[in-house]
Each structure stands twice: as C-alpha cells, then as structure tokens.
Amino acid sequence: MRPGDDHLSDLADRGVRPRIDALTARDRLVAALTRATRALIRASGRGRGATLPGLLAERWAPGIAGRAAARLDRVVLVSGTNGKTTTTAMLVAALGSAGGRVTTNAEGSNLTRGLTAALLTASRDARDAVLEVDEAVLAGAVDQLRPDLVVLLNLSRDQLDRHHEPTALATRWRAAMAALPQTAVAVAFADDPRTAWAADAAPLSMLVTMPGAAGPRDGGLCPRCGALFDRPPDAARRCPRCAWRPDVAAMVDVHRWTSTIALERAGRTYRARLTVATDGYAIDTALAWTAATILGADPAAALDAIARLGAVQDRYADRRWRGRRVRLLLAKNPAGWDEALAAATDRRRAAVVAVNAGTVDGRDTSWLWDVDMRRLRGRLKVTATGARAEDVGLRLEAAGVDCDLVRSLEAAIAGTGECDVDLFADYTSFRSAQRLLDHG
Amino acid sequence: MADNGPIRIGIVYPELLGTYGDRGNAEMLAWRANRRGVAAGVIDIPAGLPVPGRLDAYVLGGAEDAAQATAADLLCSQAGDGLRRALGDRRPILAVCGALQLLGTTYRDAAGRRIDGLGLVDLHTTAGTPRLVGEVVSRTREGELLSGFENHSGRTWLGRGVEPLGTVVQGGGNNGADRTEGIRCGTLLGTYLHGPVLARNPFLADLLLGLVLARRGIDPGLLPVPGCRDLSAELHRARLRAVLTRRRLRRP
C-alpha cells in the first residue's frame, strides 16, 4: 500500500455506491406512521420520540432501516466506548461545512431502534447520514445499513454487566469490519490496539495516532493472541509473541499543546484551537476530521467547523445555575473519568460525584475503584450523590478525599454554597442534571 | 519470624487480573488496617514478574478469557512460585471471579479450550449459559450476610470437602445450581462477588485482616476502634436493603 496522500486520494476515488430507492409501499406507509408517532410524542411532551417510533417501524416493516439507508448517498457509523455523541456531532459539523445535508441521531438514541428512527424521520433533502452506534450493536448495524465509512473511537471497560468486555467486543467489531462493503473505509484510533485490530479487517482503513500520549486503558494485551505487550501503547509497537501491529501505511498524527492541536498528514499540517483541552477530545477531533476529508470535505474548512463546535449535548458545558457555574462532565467509566479529570483541573471548584448505576449505566459500581480519585484531593468541597452515594463515598474516602453524602442531586449541588461546581456524573445522573439545570 | 514494617498487600498482575475494579480489595484492606492504627500499603506486582513470596496478603481479580489464559501461563511457571510458597506459609490470599477459577484445577472456556489452573484448591470450572449477572447475597458459616455483584459465565464446582465461603440467599453463586458461593480454604478465600467485595463487606475485610494480623502476632481485639463513621458498614447495609427489600430473610 502506498503511504500518505496517495492512499487518501485512492480513498476519495474509490467510487460512490449508487443510491437505491428500495422502499416498498408498505415501507412508505410505515415511515409516515413513524414520523407521525414521533410528532405525537414530541407534542405530548413525553419525550423526544427518538426510540419508540423506530421500535414500532422495525416491528411493522422488518429491514426498513436498511432500505431507508440505501436511498442516501452515504451512511457513516461512529462507535466506541467514549466520545460517540461528540465525534458524531463533529463529523456532522464538518460535513455541513461542505454544504451537505446530513441526518443524525443527535439525541444519542444509539441502539438499532434509534438508528431506524433517525433514518425514517430524516428530512427529504438529506443526502448523508452520520449515526452514533452503541458498541455492542455495531455489527448488526453494519450488516443492516451497509455503511460507507465507520469510525472506531476506542474500546475500554464500560457497563460490564451488559457483556461489554472490551476484548470480546473487539472480536465482534473485527468480524463486522470484515463484512463491510468493498468500497467502505474504517477510520480508527491506532494507539488503542483493539480498535486498530478491528480496523485491520476492513477493506480500506485510515488510522489516527497521538505520539507520546499516555495511551488507552486496558490496552496492555495483544488483541490477536492475548500476549502482553512489552512496551506502552503506541501505533508502532509489535506484539512480542505473534508480531501483530496496526497497518501504519496511512496515518494521521495528532499533536496537542493545551487547547491547540496540529493534525499532520502526508507532510501537511492543519492547526486548530479546541474548546476542550484533553487528549481524548483531540483524538476525537482528528478522527472526525479524517473521516470528513475522506468523504470529500475541504480539510481546512472541516477542521474549522469542528473547532467552532460548542458543547455537544451539554458535555463539558459550563452552565449557570442559581448563582454559580456548574460544569457538566459525563464520567461513566474509568477512561471517561480520565478525560473528565483532565478537563476539570480548577481545585477552587467544588466537586460533586453522582452515580446512580441504573440499568443503562451498568449496575456494577466496582469500576469506581479503577478511577484515580486522589486527583480530587484539595478541592474546597467534595460531595457524593446519587442512588449509589455510599459506593462513591467509600471510594473517595479510601482515596483520602473527605466527602459529604447527599442523596439528592439538587441538594448536593445547592449544598456547595457560592462555589462553582464540577459535576462528575454517570449517564442517568447526567440526564437528571440536565433537567435540573434546564428548569433553573 | 517477626516483621515490624508496614503491612504489605500485593495485587497480583493487575493488568491481567483486574477487569472489575479488583484493585479496590487491596485498597480496602489497607484502609481498614490504617483505620485501626496499623500502617499498611498496597504493592502492584506487574504481570510477568515473579510474585514475591513474603507479602502479608495477596489479592487477585477477574479477567476476560484471553487475559486469564495469559495469567494462568505466567502463574503456572516459576513466576508463580512465590504465590504457592505464600499459601504454604498460610499467608492470606483473596481470589475473585476469574482468579477463583484460575486457582482451581482446570477451566474450560466458551470456545472449549482447556486452561490448566494452578491447582491450589480442588475445584473446576466450565463456561456455561446463561451468564450469571446480578446482585448476590450469601450467608457465611458465622451467619453473616455477604453482598456483591456477580458477572460470570463460568460454572464452578467444588471438590469433595471444599468449604464454600457462603450459601446463596439470592443470585447464582458458584454455578447457579448447588447454592454454594466461593471457597474458604484455610487462608485462601475465593468468591465471585465484585463490588469490590471487601468494600461492600467489612466482615470479610476484617476476617482477612485478622488473618494478616495474626501472622504478625497482633491481636485485633487490642487495636483502637476508630470513632468516625464506617462507610463500608453503611454501604453494606445500603446494598442489603436495596437487594432484599421484597424478600423476607429466612434464618438459617
């Protein structure tokens, strides 16, 4: 394989599959009913209609999502443990900068029914779809939607009670990549051996690497043979036992200095200033940008569009609430916590740690012990809250962090006095916090 | 032989045997010792290095199949001699989930591959369906309730005369069939309970700590009892309340 821009232009020239309008008369009726159901749910104020309409459509017309996807020019799937929603929004912004009309599942409803709902409720002039997909259903989505490009972000421990063991997921991802259409491309993070290994099986791939970064969690084993890597993760290391390593022929390098990043590809460098100064955000940016450029977006305009993106679904948003600022940090697994802690370094802020461990969060809270909570030492005030406040409180105390236990999220935030707050929240707590802050 | 330095708690191969927050068990032991005025610290034993044989306690955790096979290879080699020696010296060892399987004679994984265990205790495991996932409550021979979260496809069967750590009150336990949970074999304790188990069960943490202190010639009864709140006990009560609300507790 030839390196650098040649490889990229190969990707750009690989041809676009024809649009096929395969919707049956029944499909059209079901699509209309789906849109009506969504409108009804929204009008009744009982939700956003991002899930149930899709579920009904699947029941009424099995396979309808695939037929709806075939009508579009391009379908892109974004998956991984952390950063799905943000990277999807980045890619939508980058493709929008090229004037494309893009449909997406911005509400984060990322199981099959959510994808179906997004595809069926797309506006008539939508040409592309960019969809975030739960890591456990990616293989099914690839099979049904026949995507043109798949972005593989990362895989680490999350919701283990939902069978999300990372190596097992990587194996399923790899099979899904092998089943991609021949013109499809996988864009993946190379320093996470599992995503790189999955991308290896795709017909075409483009990798992103961040030289000198700390490397991902849980990346110590060769995904192919299970041997221990003998040096820290990066794209170039080989497995000492089976000699596997990512295909580094086509690579984008990311460098970061606080909030400034440089993306380097085949001798050309593109710079931008991002709103969040963490490695994870920089890597997500690089992956979204790489995908956008493969899909034909202008590199400089695409990066500019990503850099101008505000908070996505309130992630990292610093919102005002009753006389103080509250920064919303989605922290639902150890790798996500690493990112949140890297973003929130102001010790003058109080910290509120909210964990419910509901069904969609993963009901086992053991992972809290893999988070380096010592980094919350020295805060003016630390409060544990949520349905599992005791689990959090004990974890904090064992890390030498004094904390209060307050069951209600509202009381926990209000109890910090005038102090600004960093709120570390698992998924359901995050949604509760959004509602709380929305209502003042 | 008397040793007056701080208590050293080893985490065996955390990169391999630590999928489920298992580091927390070592941290809880140290935390509880420190609360009682006994200096204690946690030592990581990186995968592949020889396990030192003279630590005060050892903690081993759960793993995915590939990591477990790699850990089994390493621990069956010379690198694991220290662990075998430690058990022979009656040093406390806590093995959770995958590590419990690893200490037995064999483990047959979902692909039908046979992984030889260390054979330190007479038990064997085969992968099965459905996966046993959820909250567990068990009762120890002292009548204490243990609480934890299980997540395993392995079905573990104890050999004749091997005592379980507890009898299942709720959940699957070793195999979902015979109501045994874990093992209790001298100074070797094994369990499927995550949480981590020592965070959610101060009784079990103190049982292990008692074994550690006894080897050091310290009587736990003579140590100061901390006046401040014991969050571990609060957590224990909170989890039992949450899990057993709709279930009347039968006395044994």
Interface residues (C-beta under 8 A of the other chain):
Chain A: R157 L160 D161 H163 E165 P166 T167 A168 G220 L221 C225 G226 A227 L228 R363 D364 T365 S366 W367 L368 W369 D370 E390 D391 G393 L394 R395 E397 A398 A399
Chain B: E15 L16 G18 T19 Y20 G21 D22 R23 G24 E27 M28 W31 A47 G48 E64 D65 A66 A67 A69 T70 R131 V133 G134 E135 F149 N151 H194 G195 P196 A199 L231 S232 E234 L235 A238 R239
